[in-house]
């Protein structure tokens, strides 16, 4: 399939997304659509960068950081009176930077991931258990684990939209450098670009998205959201890197809005449906790639 | 591109406290072709990475045209580009051959580096054509290219970067025997107006065009024109018992890429 046809198909899918979004916003609370569309878009934009920069360990680890950060955020928010979301984001970023720093200083990514995931899940379980038994209801906790966009308050709606917008803009502005750093790290250094700065931007975006949006999609479903849209677009799109990125975002957005509609109609978990749809689309892309 | 001089003095590179490469003095001058030879683990790749500023030595200095580039790839990059031994392409990299060369050019320009303009496109097309990548392969992903084609794309990248020095780490290793001759010609062509430094396990293809031969085995054992350096006692010091005399005037070196 040539480039022009692929671009037309992507535009048709985008139009379909817009129509479906209008329908959802008209029929259901708009905040549901905003948080789902924002998180799907942000994760999909990051997905292709994560693959390009070969930071799969970060996508495997950051949701676990989000789990711990969200639990600690509630605890500190209760104790200090400052919004839990603010604590969650600060703690989450510190955790994600710690992981990035370990790898930057030469720790093997596999070793760093093992240590980081083990620590954050264990500490997260302790924190969440304590928070659930002493402070908040089970619904707030289940939102951290399996996500619930229907519980999103005004702060989270604004935060999600802002993070999605920043992620998409920075993805396009920094993508050439980040993709190139993943392909030829030595030449990236020789070319004079500040490798550490782009890595810092990418880790920050991964942290902001995975930690701040954890109650929208849940830390469990953050894994496929960060992993699959990029893989689907690379497998199914036969065009340059810029359009592959566009494809990743459109695929993520489409699955997000279709997933939300199905979840509302069938009264099922939105993040669960979105995760399953991603798996189905990934398997279809894999089959298409093998037959092509 | 003019004359270029590289001077390496009293350099020692160590990994985990163990000295892996020692260079008392090494002077290379371009344009021309330099071949770096030595057995596996002799320090050939370390030498190239040292010249590129990608490895910081324990002591000593590397000067290119009067500028100290020791352990500083950003400064070294003003003079040279580097083609790695096995280009590290991820399975899900979205880059095509064309994108790769284009990005390599864009990275050397100021931010934002959003797209390949028409002038850059022509530069990229010229570099890809020059290294013999057919236009039908330009928009293929890097993961879809053979080892030889991938090496050509990375060489195109270093040509398009427009630097006076190109370092190539075993560029002939991933190429099938039929492709080696074409790639060798390409390397020789590139060395006409640049200083091209290649590491190799098989010097014969390029030997008659080689200006300087550098023999390493954890230290620079000898360097100079091939006629001066290729002597039995020098080769024995580098390759040891891997040298097998075949007849009165021929030495066979048992050495291959690992």
Interface residues (C-beta under 8 A of the other chain):
Chain A: X3 X48 X51 X52 X54 X172 X173 X176 X177 X179 X180 X182 X183 X184 X185 X186 X187 X188 X189 X190 X191 X192 X193 X230 X231 X233 X234 X238 X239 X240 X241 X242 X244 X245
Chain B: X49 X52 X53 X54 X73 X74 X76 X77 X78 X80 X81 X82 X84 X87 X88 X89 X90 X92 X93 X94 X95 X96 X98 X99 X100 X103 X104 X106 X107 X108 X112 X113 X114 X115 X139 X141 X142 X154 X157 X161
